[in-house]
């Protein structure tokens, strides 16, 4: 359930971000048989960013929730593994195992830093106080 919510939020946020990015760049050359070339380009850019954001969110939350359920623990290891898996998926989209390893390591490190520094979401804070 949580993975689906995050994927939906990622689609929405990625669409907005893609629209902003496409507005900042020059449009393609107008072809003689292409109607609305800028609209088509904007749609493609929005779709690319929406898919990327959805994959990032769904992978992270899906792996973290699966590990939490399987291990019956909520700890830093779950975040590290989820971060690494997310970075690796995004790196493999580029097509390089080196990039997958480096981006996985970077997001895993970011997850550790957020866990160690005590940054929590509102839901986590509310659950901790009850």
C-alpha positions as CSV (number, residue, x, y, z in Angstrom):
1,X,0.0,0.0,0.0
2,X,2.8,2.4,1.0
3,X,4.8,1.6,-2.2
4,X,1.8,2.4,-4.3
5,X,1.3,5.7,-2.6
6,X,4.9,6.7,-3.0
7,X,4.9,5.6,-6.7
8,X,1.8,7.8,-7.3
9,X,3.4,10.8,-5.5
10,X,6.6,10.2,-7.6
11,X,4.5,10.2,-10.8
12,X,2.9,13.5,-9.8
13,X,6.1,15.1,-8.6
14,X,8.0,13.9,-11.7
15,X,5.4,15.2,-14.0
16,X,5.6,18.7,-12.4
17,X,9.4,18.6,-12.4
18,X,9.4,17.4,-16.1
19,X,7.2,20.3,-17.1
20,X,9.5,22.8,-15.4
21,X,12.5,21.3,-17.0
22,X,10.9,21.3,-20.5
23,X,10.0,25.0,-20.1
24,X,13.6,25.9,-19.4
25,X,15.0,24.4,-22.6
26,X,14.5,25.5,-26.1
27,X,11.9,23.5,-28.1
28,X,12.8,21.2,-31.0
29,X,12.8,22.4,-34.6
30,X,9.3,22.5,-36.0
31,X,8.8,19.6,-38.5
32,X,6.4,19.9,-41.4
33,X,4.4,16.9,-40.5
34,X,4.5,17.2,-36.6
35,X,1.6,19.0,-34.9
36,X,2.4,20.6,-31.6
37,X,6.1,19.6,-31.3
38,X,6.6,21.5,-28.0
39,X,3.6,19.7,-26.5
40,X,4.9,16.3,-27.6
41,X,8.4,17.1,-26.3
42,X,7.0,18.3,-22.9
43,X,4.9,15.1,-22.6
44,X,8.0,13.0,-23.2
45,X,10.1,14.9,-20.7
46,X,7.3,14.8,-18.1
47,X,6.9,11.1,-18.7
48,X,10.6,10.4,-18.3
49,X,10.8,12.3,-15.0
50,X,7.6,10.9,-13.7
51,X,8.8,7.3,-14.4
52,X,12.2,8.0,-12.7
53,X,10.6,9.6,-9.6
54,X,8.1,6.7,-9.3
55,X,10.8,4.1,-9.7
56,X,13.0,5.8,-7.1
57,X,10.2,6.1,-4.5
58,X,8.7,2.7,-5.1
59,X,12.0,0.9,-5.0
60,X,13.1,2.5,-1.8
61,X,9.9,2.1,0.1
62,X,9.3,-1.4,-1.3
63,X,12.7,-2.7,-0.3
64,X,12.6,-1.0,3.1
65,X,9.1,-2.4,3.9
66,X,9.9,-5.9,2.6
67,X,13.1,-6.0,4.8
68,X,11.2,-4.7,7.8
69,X,8.5,-7.4,7.4
70,X,11.0,-10.2,6.7
71,X,13.5,-9.3,9.4
72,X,10.9,-8.1,11.9
73,X,13.1,-5.1,12.7
74,X,13.1,-1.4,11.8
75,X,16.7,-0.3,11.8
76,X,19.4,1.4,9.8
77,X,20.2,-1.8,7.8
78,X,16.8,-1.6,6.1
79,X,17.4,2.0,5.0
80,X,20.9,1.2,3.8
81,X,19.7,-1.8,1.7
82,X,16.8,0.2,0.3
83,X,19.0,3.1,-0.6
84,X,21.5,0.8,-2.3
85,X,18.8,-1.0,-4.2
86,X,17.3,2.3,-5.3
87,X,20.6,3.7,-6.5
88,X,21.5,0.5,-8.3
89,X,18.2,0.4,-10.2
90,X,18.7,4.0,-11.3
91,X,22.4,3.2,-12.2
92,X,21.4,0.2,-14.3
93,X,18.9,2.4,-16.2
94,X,22.0,4.3,-17.4
95,X,23.4,0.9,-18.4
96,X,26.6,0.7,-16.4
97,X,27.3,-1.6,-13.4
98,X,29.9,0.9,-12.2
99,X,27.3,3.7,-12.1
100,X,24.8,1.3,-10.4
101,X,27.4,0.6,-7.7
102,X,28.4,4.2,-7.2
103,X,24.8,5.6,-7.2
104,X,23.7,2.8,-4.9
105,X,26.5,3.5,-2.5
106,X,25.7,7.3,-2.6
107,X,22.0,6.8,-1.8
108,X,22.8,4.2,0.9
109,X,25.2,6.7,2.5
110,X,22.6,9.4,2.4
111,X,20.1,7.0,4.1
112,X,22.6,6.3,6.9
113,X,23.3,10.0,7.3
114,X,19.6,10.8,7.6
115,X,19.0,7.9,10.1
116,X,22.0,8.9,12.2
117,X,21.2,12.6,12.3
118,X,17.7,11.7,13.6
119,X,15.7,13.2,10.7
120,X,12.3,11.6,10.7
121,X,9.1,12.0,8.8
122,X,5.9,13.2,10.6
123,X,4.4,9.7,10.6
124,X,7.6,8.3,12.3
125,X,7.6,11.0,14.9
126,X,3.9,10.5,15.7
127,X,4.4,6.7,16.1
128,X,7.4,7.3,18.3
129,X,5.5,9.5,20.7
130,X,2.6,7.2,21.3
